[in-house]
Amino acid sequence: MTCGFRQLIWVCSAVIGFCLCVGFESAEAQSDTGKTASAPAASTELTGPEAPDQNPEEIQPTPVPTEPTSYMDIYGFAQLDLIYDVKVNDPDWFDVNRPSKLAAFPGEFGKDGHTYFSVRATRFGVKGSEYTYLGELKYVFEFDMFGVGTDAGQTTLRPRHYFGELGPVLAGQTNSVFMDVDVFPNILDYWGPNGMVFLRNPQLRYTPLNGATKFMIAIENPGASADAGVVADRIDLSNINARFQFPDVTGAISHTWENKSYIRAAAVFRDFKIDNLTNNVTQNITGWGVNASSNIMLHKDVLRLQYVYGEGIENYMNDAPVDVAPELNLGNPAMPIKGKAIPMYSFTAYLDNNWTSKWSTAIGYSQLVMHNTNLQASDAFHEGEYASVNLLYSPFKSFMTGGEFQYGKRHNFSSGYNANDYRVEFSFKYSFAFMVLGKSKLSKGAS
């Protein structure tokens, strides 16, 4: 116990020193560059980004022979999605079901009825492991073709995971500690349930416990986005900048039983500044959130559950537009309008039902609700609903096909307008994976 405590103190001291010496640049506000859907599930081959045999967080070490060995696993898949959208959404997000990307007012994205073909879910990755005199070294580099940010709507290379892990320390970009990827259901829609926590984030992570009970803590790249609301055109608010002085801090603890059911709790804390350079006034914004999730094994089926509550953490969510918005600050002449971390809550409930070893169905519902501020526009995003049901067929491990019905709904803040979307998607996925074994170059005793 004393040794473990000293070790934890040492790591915490190293992390603090790292932060003070290097610092952190502010992340792009609520960009979608860190997100995409992912899908671990049961026995059939999945379409989402984190299929069980390809989840970079679950690299299986090569059994240690007489002499330590290394391995490199090259994997990926080619995927075609055929989609018919009964309604219409933002054309930059044509091949996914995102309630926040539905029209905020009638006719915003044109008329209803569209057919889409997409290969943007296609993926390629390399992961490996080798045994060193300091322990097992793991590494991952993985990308897909799903353009986001300035490449939104394009078929372009986009890095997903790139990190190294030596013993309990991980450095690089991968799933946020606040995120539980195993909640993602076995669905065809690439983006997935809107109420999930979903962010791949650059981070420095420490995992002191990694057994049936697992504990991890991390400092992560900070970032947030803002909605200027109805005061967007005010001259005295035109020179405002966000300043991320400190990293986000995340932590999670989970326990897994023998039947692979588990329960997990995670938290995030963030603190950043809003600088008004016109009148030299700085406001401090604090964000926080909690995430409770679970997989419950029901014979061959899996019930996936998650509930999230917090303030100013929308960029950690799979589909929420902004973290901060303006509100009246009466009685303060120096700052009559201030920013507020927007409160939100969400939940996701999905059942993955495996009819046979080749046939499966996923059905479920997700919702995210934001408590808008009094200075947001009437057509600002307030609530999103998401639901889907599918039937998938995987005659052998490297091939999957199936069909899925998807529903999405956007609720505006106070305009009274709501947008519905109905989609049908068919997918064809061809997977590959092969492994290269060799002697470790950094085996025990090397320098």
C-alpha positions in Angstrom: 0.0 0.0 0.0 2.8 2.4 1.0 4.7 1.7 -2.3 1.6 2.2 -4.4 0.9 5.5 -2.5 4.4 6.7 -3.1 4.1 5.8 -6.8 0.9 7.7 -7.2 2.4 10.8 -5.5 5.4 10.5 -7.8 3.2 10.4 -10.9 1.0 13.2 -9.8 4.1 15.4 -9.1 5.5 14.5 -12.6 2.1 15.4 -14.2 2.0 18.8 -12.4 5.6 19.5 -13.4 4.8 18.6 -17.0 1.8 21.0 -17.0 3.8 23.9 -15.5 6.8 23.5 -17.8 5.0 22.8 -21.1 1.5 24.3 -20.8 -1.4 23.6 -23.0 -2.8 25.3 -26.1 -6.5 25.8 -26.2 -8.3 23.2 -28.2 -10.6 24.0 -31.1 -14.0 24.9 -29.6 -16.4 22.0 -29.9 -15.1 20.9 -33.2 -16.0 17.5 -34.3 -12.4 16.5 -35.0 -12.2 14.2 -32.0 -15.4 12.3 -32.6 -16.9 9.5 -34.6 -19.0 6.6 -33.7 -17.7 3.3 -32.5 -19.2 0.0 -31.9 -18.1 -2.8 -29.6 -20.6 -5.6 -29.4 -21.2 -9.3 -29.2 -20.5 -12.1 -31.6 -21.3 -10.7 -35.1 -18.9 -8.4 -37.0 -19.6 -4.8 -36.3 -19.7 -1.7 -38.5 -18.7 0.9 -35.9 -15.2 2.2 -35.2 -14.4 0.1 -32.2 -15.2 -3.5 -33.2 -13.9 -5.9 -30.5 -11.1 -7.3 -32.6 -9.9 -3.8 -33.5 -10.3 -1.8 -30.3 -6.8 -0.2 -29.7 -7.6 0.0 -26.0 -7.8 -3.8 -25.8 -4.5 -4.9 -27.4 -3.9 -8.5 -26.5 -0.3 -9.1 -25.6 1.6 -11.9 -27.3 2.3 -14.8 -24.9 5.8 -14.4 -23.6 8.0 -17.2 -25.0 11.5 -18.2 -23.9 12.8 -15.0 -25.6 10.6 -11.9 -25.6 8.9 -11.2 -28.9 7.2 -8.3 -30.5 4.2 -8.2 -32.9 2.6 -5.8 -35.3 -1.1 -6.2 -36.2 -2.3 -4.6 -39.5 -6.0 -4.3 -39.7 -8.9 -2.5 -41.2 -12.0 -2.7 -43.4 -13.6 -1.3 -46.5 -17.2 -0.3 -46.0 -20.0 1.0 -48.2 -23.1 2.6 -46.7 -26.3 3.1 -48.8 -28.6 5.6 -47.2 -32.1 7.0 -48.1 -33.0 10.0 -46.1 -36.8 10.6 -46.1 -36.2 14.2 -44.8 -33.1 16.4 -45.0 -30.1 17.4 -42.8 -27.0 19.4 -43.0 -25.2 18.2 -46.3 -21.9 18.2 -44.5 -23.2 15.4 -42.3 -25.2 13.6 -45.0 -24.2 10.0 -44.0 -24.9 10.1 -40.2 -27.9 10.7 -38.0 -27.2 13.7 -35.8 -30.2 15.6 -34.3 -28.1 18.8 -33.9 -27.5 18.9 -37.6 -31.2 18.9 -38.6 -32.8 22.1 -39.8 -33.3 24.9 -37.2 -36.0 26.4 -39.4 -38.1 25.3 -42.4 -36.2 25.0 -45.6 -32.8 25.6 -44.1 -31.3 22.6 -46.1 -33.7 22.4 -49.0 -36.4 19.9 -49.8 -36.9 16.4 -48.4 -35.8 13.1 -50.0 -32.1 12.2 -50.7 -30.1 9.1 -51.6 -26.5 8.9 -50.4 -23.5 6.5 -51.0 -20.6 6.7 -48.5 -17.3 4.9 -47.9 -16.2 7.3 -45.1 -16.4 4.6 -42.4 -13.5 2.7 -44.1 -10.6 2.3 -41.8 -6.9 1.3 -41.6 -4.8 0.7 -38.5 -1.5 -0.6 -37.2 -1.0 -1.6 -33.6 1.7 -3.6 -31.9 3.4 -4.6 -28.7 6.9 -5.5 -27.6 8.5 -6.5 -24.4 11.2 -4.2 -23.0 13.3 -4.1 -19.9 10.7 -1.5 -18.6 7.7 -3.6 -19.3 5.4 -4.1 -22.3 5.3 -1.3 -24.8 2.1 -0.9 -26.9 1.5 1.5 -29.8 -1.4 2.3 -32.1 -1.9 4.4 -35.2 -5.3 4.3 -36.8 -7.3 6.5 -39.2 -10.5 6.4 -41.2 -11.9 8.4 -44.1 -14.5 10.5 -42.2 -13.7 14.2 -42.8 -14.7 16.6 -40.0 -13.8 20.2 -39.1 -12.7 22.1 -42.2 -13.0 18.7 -44.1 -16.6 18.1 -43.0 -18.6 16.2 -45.6 -15.4 15.1 -47.4 -13.8 11.6 -47.9 -10.4 12.3 -46.4 -7.8 10.7 -44.1 -8.5 11.5 -40.4 -6.4 10.2 -37.5 -8.4 8.5 -34.8 -6.0 6.9 -32.4 -2.3 7.5 -32.1 -0.6 6.8 -28.8 2.1 4.8 -27.0 1.6 3.0 -23.7 4.4 1.7 -21.4 3.2 0.0 -18.3 0.6 2.1 -16.6 1.4 5.3 -18.5 -0.2 6.3 -21.8 0.6 9.3 -23.9 -1.1 10.4 -27.2 -4.6 10.6 -28.6 -7.3 8.0 -27.8 -10.7 7.7 -26.1 -11.1 10.2 -23.3 -11.1 8.7 -19.8 -14.5 10.3 -19.3 -15.8 8.2 -22.2 -17.0 4.6 -22.0 -16.7 3.2 -25.6 -18.3 -0.1 -24.6 -21.7 1.6 -24.4 -21.7 2.0 -28.2 -24.2 -0.5 -29.6 -23.9 -2.8 -32.6 -25.4 -0.4 -35.2 -24.7 0.7 -38.7 -25.0 4.5 -38.2 -21.4 5.7 -38.0 -21.9 8.6 -35.6 -24.1 6.7 -33.1 -26.4 7.7 -30.2 -26.4 11.4 -29.5 -26.5 11.1 -25.7 -23.2 9.2 -25.4 -20.0 10.7 -24.1 -17.7 10.4 -27.2 -14.4 12.2 -27.6 -11.0 11.1 -28.7 -8.6 13.5 -27.0 -4.8 14.0 -26.6 -4.0 13.0 -23.1 -1.4 11.9 -20.5 -3.0 9.0 -18.6 -2.0 6.9 -15.6 -3.7 3.5 -14.7 -2.6 2.3 -11.3 -5.3 -0.5 -11.2 -5.9 -2.6 -14.3 -7.7 -5.8 -13.2 -11.3 -6.7 -12.5 -11.3 -3.3 -10.7 -9.8 -0.7 -12.9 -8.9 2.9 -12.1 -7.4 5.6 -14.3 -6.8 9.3 -14.2 -5.6 11.7 -16.9 -4.9 15.3 -17.9 -6.5 16.0 -21.3 -6.4 18.6 -24.0 -8.9 21.4 -23.0 -11.4 23.0 -25.3 -14.9 24.4 -25.5 -17.2 26.2 -27.9 -19.5 29.2 -27.4 -22.8 30.5 -28.7 -22.9 34.3 -28.8 -26.7 34.1 -29.0 -28.8 37.3 -29.6 -25.8 39.5 -28.6 -23.5 38.3 -31.3 -23.5 41.7 -33.0 -22.7 43.8 -30.0 -19.5 45.8 -30.6 -18.4 45.6 -26.9 -18.5 41.8 -27.1 -16.6 41.5 -30.4 -13.2 41.2 -28.8 -13.7 38.2 -26.5 -11.3 35.3 -26.4 -11.4 32.0 -24.6 -8.2 31.1 -22.7 -7.4 27.5 -21.6 -4.9 28.0 -18.9 -5.1 24.4 -17.4 -5.8 20.9 -18.8 -9.1 19.1 -18.2 -8.8 16.5 -15.5 -10.6 13.2 -15.9 -10.9 10.0 -13.9 -12.8 6.7 -14.0 -13.2 3.6 -11.9 -15.0 0.4 -13.0 -15.5 -3.2 -11.9 -16.1 -6.2 -14.2 -17.6 -9.5 -13.1 -16.8 -13.0 -14.5 -19.7 -12.9 -16.9 -18.3 -9.6 -18.4 -21.0 -7.4 -16.9 -19.5 -4.2 -15.5 -20.4 -0.9 -13.9 -18.3 2.2 -14.4 -18.3 5.8 -13.0 -16.3 8.6 -14.6 -15.9 12.4 -13.9 -14.4 15.4 -15.6 -13.4 18.8 -14.3 -12.4 21.8 -16.3 -11.6 25.5 -15.7 -11.0 28.2 -18.3 -11.1 31.9 -18.8 -13.2 34.3 -21.0 -11.1 37.5 -21.7 -12.9 40.6 -22.8 -10.0 42.5 -24.3 -12.1 45.6 -24.9 -12.6 46.5 -21.2 -9.9 44.2 -19.8 -12.4 42.0 -17.9 -11.8 38.3 -17.3 -14.4 35.8 -16.3 -13.7 32.3 -15.0 -15.8 29.4 -16.2 -15.9 26.1 -14.4 -17.2 22.9 -16.1 -17.8 19.5 -14.6 -19.6 16.3 -15.4 -20.3 12.7 -14.1 -20.9 9.7 -16.3 -22.4 6.4 -15.0 -22.5 3.5 -17.4 -22.9 -0.3 -17.6 -23.0 -3.4 -19.8 -25.3 -6.1 -18.4 -24.8 -9.5 -20.0 -28.1 -11.3 -20.5 -27.1 -14.8 -21.8 -26.1 -14.0 -25.4 -27.5 -10.4 -25.3 -26.0 -7.2 -24.0 -27.9 -4.3 -22.4 -25.9 -1.1 -22.7 -26.8 1.8 -20.4 -25.4 5.3 -19.7 -26.5 8.5 -17.9 -24.6 11.8 -18.0 -25.0 15.1 -16.1 -22.9 18.1 -16.0 -22.3 21.8 -16.9 -20.1 23.1 -19.8 -19.0 19.6 -21.0 -20.9 19.5 -24.3 -17.8 19.0 -26.4 -17.3 15.6 -24.6 -20.7 14.5 -25.9 -21.4 12.7 -29.2 -23.8 15.3 -30.5 -24.1 18.6 -28.6 -23.3 22.0 -30.2 -21.9 24.4 -27.5 -20.5 24.5 -24.0 -21.0 28.1 -23.1 -23.6 30.8 -23.9 -24.3 34.4 -22.7 -26.8 35.4 -20.0 -27.8 38.7 -18.4 -25.6 39.7 -15.4 -27.8 42.5 -14.0 -26.2 44.7 -11.3 -22.7 44.5 -12.7 -22.0 47.5 -15.0 -18.5 46.3 -15.8 -19.9 43.0 -17.1 -23.6 43.3 -17.8 -23.5 40.1 -19.9 -21.5 37.0 -18.8 -20.9 33.6 -20.1 -22.5 30.5 -18.5 -21.5 26.9 -18.6 -24.6 25.3 -20.1 -26.2 22.5 -17.9 -27.1 19.3 -19.7 -28.1 15.7 -19.1 -28.4 12.7 -21.4 -29.1 9.0 -21.4 -28.6 6.0 -23.7 -30.2 2.6 -23.5 -29.6 -0.1 -26.2 -30.1 -3.9 -26.3 -27.9 -5.9 -28.6 -29.7 -9.2 -29.3 -27.8 -12.1 -30.9 -30.4 -14.3 -32.5 -27.7 -16.8 -33.7 -23.9 -16.7 -34.3 -24.7 -15.0 -37.6 -27.8 -12.9 -37.1 -28.2 -10.0 -34.6 -30.3 -7.0 -33.8 -29.7 -3.8 -31.9 -32.6 -1.6 -30.8 -32.5 1.4 -28.5 -33.0 5.1 -27.8 -30.9 8.1 -26.7 -31.7 11.6 -25.6 -29.7 14.8 -24.8 -31.2 17.9 -23.2 -29.5 21.3 -22.7 -30.8 24.0 -20.4 -30.4 27.1 -22.6 -29.5 30.5 -21.3 -31.8 33.6 -21.5 -29.7 35.2 -24.3 -29.6 32.3 -26.7 -31.6 32.6 -29.9 -35.1 31.1 -30.1 -33.9 28.5 -32.7 -30.8 27.4 -30.7 -30.5 23.7 -30.2 -32.3 22.5 -27.0 -32.9 18.8 -27.2 -32.0 15.9 -29.5 -33.7 12.4 -29.7 -32.1 9.4 -31.4 -33.5 5.9 -32.0 -32.7 2.9 -34.3 -33.3 -0.7 -35.0 -31.5 -3.1 -37.3 -31.0 -6.6 -38.5 -27.3 -7.6 -39.3 -25.9 -10.8 -40.9 -22.3 -12.0 -40.7 -21.8 -15.3 -42.4 -18.1 -15.3 -41.5 -15.9 -12.9 -39.4 -14.5 -10.8 -42.2 -17.9 -9.9 -43.8 -21.0 -8.2 -42.5 -24.1 -6.7 -44.1 -27.5 -5.6 -42.9 -30.2 -2.9 -42.8 -31.1 -0.3 -40.2 -34.0 2.2 -39.6 -32.9 5.4 -37.9 -34.9 8.2 -36.3 -33.7 11.7 -35.2 -35.5 14.7 -33.8 -34.3 18.2 -33.0 -36.1 20.5 -30.5 -35.4 24.2 -30.7 -35.0 26.4 -27.6 -38.2 28.5 -27.8 -39.1 29.0 -31.5 -41.7 26.2 -31.4 -40.1 24.5 -34.4 -39.0 20.9 -34.3 -37.3 18.9 -37.1 -37.8 15.1 -37.6 -35.7 12.8 -39.7 -36.2 9.2 -40.9 -33.5 7.2 -42.5 -32.9 3.7 -43.9 -29.3 2.5 -44.2 -27.8 -0.7 -45.8 -24.1 -1.5 -45.3 -21.5 -3.9 -46.7 -18.3 -4.3 -44.7 -15.2 -6.3 -45.7 -12.6 -6.7 -43.0 -8.9 -7.8 -42.9 -6.3 -8.4 -40.2 -2.9 -10.1 -40.1 -0.1 -10.2 -37.6 3.7 -10.1 -38.0 5.8 -11.6 -35.2 9.5 -11.0 -34.4 12.1 -10.8 -31.7 11.9 -7.7 -29.5 14.7 -5.2 -30.1 14.4 -3.9 -26.6 14.3 -7.3 -24.7 15.4 -7.6 -21.1 19.0 -6.4 -20.6 19.1 -4.1 -23.6 20.2 -0.5 -23.2 
